[in-house]
Amino acid sequence: MRAASRPAPQLQIAMLAIMPTAPVALHASVWSGAVRRSTRCGHCMSASTEAPTGGRASAAVTQGGKGGGRARTAPMDLNPPRGTRDFYPDEMALRNWLFGHWRRVAALHGFEEYDAPVLENEELYIRKAGEDVSQQLYNMEDRSGRRLSLRPEMTPSLARMVLAKRNAMPLPLKWFAVPQCWRYERTTRGRRREHYQWNMDVWGIDGLTAEAELLSASVSFMRSVGLTAAEVGIKVSTRSVLAELLSKLGVPDERFAATCVLVDKLDKMPAAEVRGALVESGLPAESADTLLKALAVTDFGVLREVMGHDSPAVRELESLFELAEAYGYNEWLPLDPS
């Protein structure tokens, strides 16, 4: 979920959630679940042939010998492809329950639903060097030589759609989707190679009101399913904090994107490993220590001491927390500059 209202660095919002009965991990910008799509067989086993005993056996698993010889049964893996899952009726009911709550909350906040093809042109996802998504594409070449990819995220498709009709759509836009996304990566508990996520996007609004409204929708959903601020925290930060810190540390602008990629790994890797990667990328060890120490701050008072009392980035964060208090969900927002 993100507000695409201005070209300046956007607030990065991540959501931590307890795990319900099925593995579902909410994530306010990109991920909202390890709920995965249903694998449908279609007509793959509709053809059948007579078995020697007079019964019928599936042509997908039976290979007959020539001249009416004895049938040979080939082994068949009945598991879905690695990193995917089936949805049996009880699991489908849970998925529909979850998606239903997402759609209801989005509609109550004035968002309209959209969708796009799960198969897109590969060039839509080719990013700057260092971004993980470029290395995790399910890509292919079709019979006409076109490079295609299963979508790893929804934002590029959204941008393509908006730009295609930018002169015909009045702003602001408030759209949401529940897309199925694919990434060829190592499977872990609660994270597979396909997933569904809840995307909410606002286009054409300056200031922090878009972010405040997106956070309001997120909190409304969690309240609707019985979660509380004691169980869930929405981590809030802004890229402006990182930009100011790197500038003070003498990191050139052209290395900002690559450094952000490494910092984003703090949720997945120990800080010591991230520090090693930063040093390996060319950041002095002392600067890496200063950066990680600043990003671990969870109190505005300490953050002001680190960043300076006149820091625009700190003031931006403080303004968002003031809006959160006005909306009535400030207790859900722990400060997390990383």
Secondary structure, DSSP 4 states (H G I P E B T S, - for coil): -EEES-SSPPEEEEEE----SS-----SSS------PPP--TTTT--EEE-TTS-EEETTTEEPPGGG---EEPP---SPSTT-----HHHHHHHHHHHHHHHHHHHHTT-EE----SEEEGGGT--STT-GGGGS-EEEE-TTS-EEEE-S-SHHHHHHHHHHTTTTSPSPEEEEE--EEE-----BTTB-SEEE--EEEEES--SSHHHHHHHHHHHHHHHHTT--TTT-EEEEEEHHHHHHHHHHTT--GGGHHHHHHHHGGGGTS-HHHHHHHHHHTT--HHHHHHHHHHHT---HHHHHHHH-TT-HHHHHHHHHHHHHHHHT-GGG--B---
